[in-house]
Amino acid sequence: MAVILKPGEAAPLTGMYVEVGHGGGQIKRAQQIHVNQGEPLPMLNPYSLKIEHKGTIKERSRQHRWRLVKH
């Protein structure tokens, strides 16, 4: 199972982390960083999206996350 963390959380392991979508999927032009164990992961910009269902429009706030790639 992949380690997916929110921005600002402390890194559980030293290694390379890559930016992923809200649900853990790949995104275009993803950032890659190297973080040591215990260091906080950098913040990512939040974004919002509008969902229309049966004539009503709802706005949802989302934020990308970090996934451990190599340790």
C-alpha distances in whole Angstrom, upper triangle without the diagonal:
4,7,9,13,16,19,21,18,19,16,14,15,17,16,16,15,15,17,15,16,16,14,11,13,16,19,22,23,20,21,19,20,20,20,20,19,20,22,21,19,22,23,23,25,25,26,28,28,30,30,33,33,36,38,37,35,32,31,27,26,22,21,18,15,14,11,11,11,13,14
4,6,10,13,16,18,16,16,13,12,12,15,13,13,11,12,13,11,13,14,12,9,11,13,16,19,20,17,17,16,16,17,16,18,17,18,19,18,16,19,20,19,22,22,23,25,26,29,28,32,32,36,37,35,33,30,29,25,23,20,18,15,12,10,7,7,8,11,12
4,7,10,13,15,12,12,10,9,10,12,11,12,10,11,12,11,13,13,12,10,13,14,17,20,20,16,16,15,15,15,14,15,13,15,15,15,13,16,17,17,20,20,22,24,25,28,28,32,33,36,38,36,33,30,28,24,22,19,16,14,10,8,6,6,8,11,11
4,7,10,12,10,12,10,11,12,14,13,12,9,10,9,8,10,10,9,7,10,12,14,17,18,14,14,14,14,15,14,16,15,15,15,14,11,14,14,14,17,17,18,20,22,25,25,29,30,33,34,32,30,27,24,21,18,15,13,10,7,6,4,7,10,13,14
4,7,9,7,9,8,9,11,13,13,13,10,10,10,10,11,10,11,10,13,14,16,19,19,15,14,14,13,14,13,14,13,13,13,10,8,11,11,12,15,15,17,19,21,25,25,29,30,34,35,32,29,26,24,20,17,14,11,10,6,5,6,8,12,14,15
4,6,6,9,10,12,14,16,16,15,12,12,10,10,11,9,11,11,14,15,16,18,18,15,14,15,14,16,14,16,15,14,13,10,8,9,8,9,12,12,14,17,19,22,23,27,28,32,33,30,27,24,21,17,14,11,8,8,5,6,9,11,15,17,18
4,6,9,10,13,15,16,15,14,11,11,10,11,12,11,14,13,16,16,16,18,17,14,13,13,12,14,12,15,14,13,11,8,5,6,5,6,10,10,14,17,19,23,24,28,30,34,34,31,28,25,22,18,15,12,9,8,6,7,10,12,16,18,18
4,7,9,12,14,15,16,16,13,14,13,15,16,15,17,17,19,20,20,22,21,17,15,15,14,14,12,14,13,11,9,5,5,6,6,9,12,13,17,19,22,26,27,31,33,37,37,34,31,27,24,21,17,15,12,12,10,10,13,14,18,19,19
4,6,9,12,13,14,15,12,14,14,15,16,15,17,16,19,20,20,23,22,19,17,16,14,14,12,12,11,9,8,5,6,9,9,12,15,16,19,22,24,27,29,32,34,37,38,35,32,29,26,22,19,17,14,13,10,10,12,13,16,18,17
4,6,9,10,12,14,12,15,15,17,19,18,19,18,21,22,22,25,23,20,18,16,14,13,9,9,7,5,5,4,6,10,12,14,18,19,22,25,28,31,32,36,37,41,42,39,36,32,29,26,23,20,17,16,13,11,13,12,16,16,15
4,6,7,9,10,9,12,14,15,18,18,19,17,19,20,21,23,22,18,16,14,12,10,7,7,5,5,6,6,6,10,13,15,19,20,23,26,28,32,33,37,38,42,42,40,37,33,31,27,24,21,18,16,12,10,10,9,12,12,11
4,7,9,12,11,14,16,17,20,19,20,17,20,21,23,25,24,21,19,17,14,13,10,9,6,6,9,10,10,14,16,18,22,23,26,28,31,34,35,38,39,43,44,41,39,35,33,29,26,23,20,18,14,12,11,9,13,12,10
4,6,9,10,14,16,18,20,21,21,18,21,21,23,25,24,20,18,15,13,10,8,7,5,7,9,11,11,15,18,20,23,25,27,30,32,36,36,40,41,45,46,43,41,37,35,31,28,25,22,19,16,12,11,8,11,9,7
4,7,9,13,16,18,21,22,23,20,22,21,23,24,23,19,17,13,11,8,6,4,4,8,9,11,11,14,18,19,23,25,28,31,33,37,38,41,43,47,47,45,42,39,36,33,30,26,23,20,17,13,12,9,10,9,6
4,6,10,13,16,19,21,21,18,19,18,20,21,19,16,14,10,8,6,6,6,8,11,11,13,11,14,17,18,22,24,27,30,31,35,36,40,41,45,46,44,41,38,35,31,29,25,22,19,15,12,10,7,7,5,4
4,7,10,13,17,19,19,16,17,15,16,17,16,13,10,7,6,4,6,9,11,14,13,13,11,13,16,16,20,22,24,27,29,32,34,37,39,43,43,41,38,36,33,29,27,23,20,16,14,10,9,6,6,5,6
4,7,9,13,15,16,12,14,13,14,15,14,10,8,6,5,6,7,10,12,13,12,12,9,10,13,13,16,18,20,23,25,29,30,34,35,39,40,38,35,32,29,26,23,19,16,12,10,6,5,4,6,7,9
4,6,10,13,14,10,11,9,10,11,10,7,6,4,6,9,11,14,15,17,15,14,11,11,13,12,15,16,18,21,22,26,27,31,33,36,37,35,32,29,27,23,21,17,14,10,8,6,5,7,7,10,12
4,7,10,11,9,9,8,8,10,9,5,5,7,9,12,13,16,17,18,16,14,10,10,11,9,11,13,14,17,19,22,24,27,29,33,33,31,28,26,23,20,17,13,10,7,6,5,6,9,10,13,16
4,7,8,5,6,5,6,9,10,7,9,10,12,15,16,19,20,20,19,17,13,13,13,11,12,13,14,16,17,20,21,24,26,30,31,29,26,23,21,18,16,12,9,6,5,6,7,10,11,15,17
4,5,5,5,6,6,10,11,9,11,13,16,18,19,22,22,23,21,19,15,15,14,11,12,11,11,13,13,16,17,21,22,26,27,25,22,20,17,14,13,9,7,5,6,8,10,13,14,18,21
4,6,7,10,10,13,15,13,14,16,18,20,20,23,23,23,21,18,15,15,14,11,12,10,10,11,12,15,16,19,21,24,25,23,20,17,15,12,10,6,6,5,6,9,11,15,16,20,22
4,6,9,11,14,17,14,16,18,19,22,22,24,24,24,23,20,17,18,17,15,16,14,14,14,14,17,16,20,21,24,26,24,21,19,17,14,13,10,10,8,8,11,11,14,16,20,22
4,7,9,13,15,12,14,15,16,18,19,21,21,22,21,19,16,17,16,14,16,15,15,17,17,20,20,23,24,28,29,27,25,22,20,17,16,12,11,8,7,8,8,11,12,16,18
4,7,10,13,11,13,15,17,20,21,23,24,25,24,22,18,19,18,16,17,16,16,17,17,19,19,22,24,27,29,27,25,23,21,18,17,13,12,10,10,11,10,13,13,17,20
4,7,9,8,11,12,15,18,20,23,24,25,23,22,18,18,18,15,16,16,16,18,18,21,21,24,26,29,30,29,26,25,22,20,18,15,13,10,11,11,10,13,12,16,19
4,7,6,9,12,15,18,20,24,25,26,24,22,18,17,16,13,14,14,14,16,16,19,20,23,25,29,29,28,25,23,21,18,17,14,12,9,11,11,12,15,14,18,21
4,6,9,12,15,19,21,25,26,28,25,23,20,18,18,14,15,16,15,17,17,20,22,25,27,30,31,30,26,25,23,21,19,16,14,12,14,14,15,17,16,19,23
4,7,9,13,16,19,23,25,26,23,22,18,16,16,13,14,16,16,18,19,22,24,27,30,34,34,32,29,27,24,22,20,17,15,12,14,14,15,17,16,18,22
4,7,10,14,16,19,21,22,20,18,15,13,14,11,13,14,15,18,19,23,24,28,30,34,34,32,29,27,24,21,19,16,13,10,10,10,11,13,13,15,18
4,7,10,13,16,19,20,17,16,12,11,12,10,12,15,16,19,21,25,27,30,33,36,36,35,31,29,26,23,20,17,14,11,11,9,11,12,12,14,17
4,7,10,14,16,18,15,15,11,11,13,12,15,18,19,23,24,28,30,33,35,39,39,38,34,32,29,26,23,20,16,13,12,9,10,10,9,11,13
4,6,10,13,14,12,12,9,9,12,12,16,18,21,24,26,30,32,36,38,41,42,40,36,34,30,27,24,21,17,14,12,9,10,10,10,11,12
4,7,10,12,10,11,10,11,14,15,19,21,24,27,30,33,35,39,41,44,45,43,39,37,33,30,27,24,20,17,15,11,11,10,10,9,9
4,7,8,7,8,7,9,13,15,19,21,24,27,30,34,35,39,41,44,45,42,39,36,33,30,26,23,20,17,14,11,11,10,11,11,10
4,6,6,9,10,12,16,18,22,24,27,31,33,37,38,42,43,47,48,45,42,39,36,32,29,26,22,20,17,14,14,12,13,12,10
4,6,9,10,13,17,19,23,25,28,31,33,37,38,42,43,47,48,45,42,39,36,32,29,26,23,21,17,14,14,12,14,13,10
4,7,9,12,15,18,22,23,27,30,32,36,37,41,42,46,47,44,41,37,34,31,28,25,22,20,17,14,15,14,17,16,13
4,6,9,12,15,19,21,24,28,30,34,36,39,41,45,45,42,39,36,33,29,26,23,20,18,15,13,15,13,16,16,14
4,6,9,12,16,17,21,24,27,30,32,36,38,41,42,39,36,32,29,26,22,20,16,15,13,11,13,13,16,17,16
4,7,9,13,15,18,21,24,28,29,33,35,39,39,36,33,30,27,23,20,17,13,12,9,8,10,11,14,15,15
4,7,10,13,16,19,22,26,28,32,34,38,38,35,32,29,25,22,19,16,12,11,10,9,12,13,16,17,18
4,7,9,13,16,19,23,25,29,31,35,35,32,28,25,22,19,15,13,9,9,9,10,13,15,18,20,21
4,6,10,13,16,20,22,26,28,32,32,29,26,23,19,16,13,10,7,7,8,9,13,16,18,20,22
4,7,10,13,17,20,23,26,30,29,26,23,20,17,14,11,9,7,8,10,12,16,19,21,24,25
4,7,10,14,16,20,23,26,26,23,19,17,13,11,7,6,4,7,10,13,17,20,22,25,27
4,7,10,13,17,20,23,23,20,16,14,10,9,6,5,6,9,12,16,19,22,24,27,29
4,7,10,13,16,20,19,16,13,10,7,5,4,6,8,11,15,18,21,25,26,30,32
4,7,10,13,17,16,14,10,8,6,5,7,8,11,13,16,20,22,26,28,31,33
4,7,10,13,12,10,6,6,4,6,9,11,14,17,20,24,26,29,31,35,37
4,6,10,10,8,6,5,6,8,11,12,16,18,21,25,26,30,31,35,38
4,7,6,6,4,6,9,11,14,16,20,22,25,28,30,34,35,39,41
4,5,5,7,8,11,13,17,18,22,24,26,30,31,35,36,40,42
4,6,8,11,14,16,20,22,26,28,30,34,35,39,40,44,46
4,7,10,13,16,20,22,26,28,31,34,36,40,41,45,47
4,7,10,13,17,19,23,26,28,32,34,38,39,43,45
4,7,10,13,16,20,22,25,29,31,35,37,40,42
4,7,10,13,17,20,22,26,28,32,34,38,39
4,7,10,14,17,20,23,26,30,31,35,37
4,6,10,13,16,20,22,26,28,32,33
4,7,11,13,17,20,24,26,29,31
4,7,10,14,16,20,22,25,27
4,7,10,13,17,19,22,24
4,7,10,14,15,19,21
4,7,10,13,16,17
4,7,9,12,14
4,6,9,11
4,6,7
4,7
4
